[in-house]
Amino acid sequence: MPQLNPAPWFAILVFSWLVFLVILPTKVMNHIVPNEPTILDSEKHKTESWDWPWQ
């Protein structure tokens, strides 16, 4: 039975992992995000305590 011969399947496994781990991440990371996040104002918002009218 030829499907039990590990020689061609092992090579396919190694080359497919080589593609997944080396080639694809570099192609994916080279894409540019069209909407870069903008930096908001760095000043803190003034928060006031809320005094509840307990009676």
C-alpha positions, 0 to 999 in steps of 0.5 A: 500500500503506497499510502503507508510509505512515509517518505513522500508524506514526510517531505510534504509535511515538512515543506508545508510547515516551512511555508506556514512558519516562514513564508506566510507570516512575512507576507501577512505582516507586510500588509498596511492597516488602512486606518492607523489609530490616532493618538488622543489627548493625553490630558486626564478628564476631570472627574467629580465625586457624586454625592448621593442625597442620602436622607 
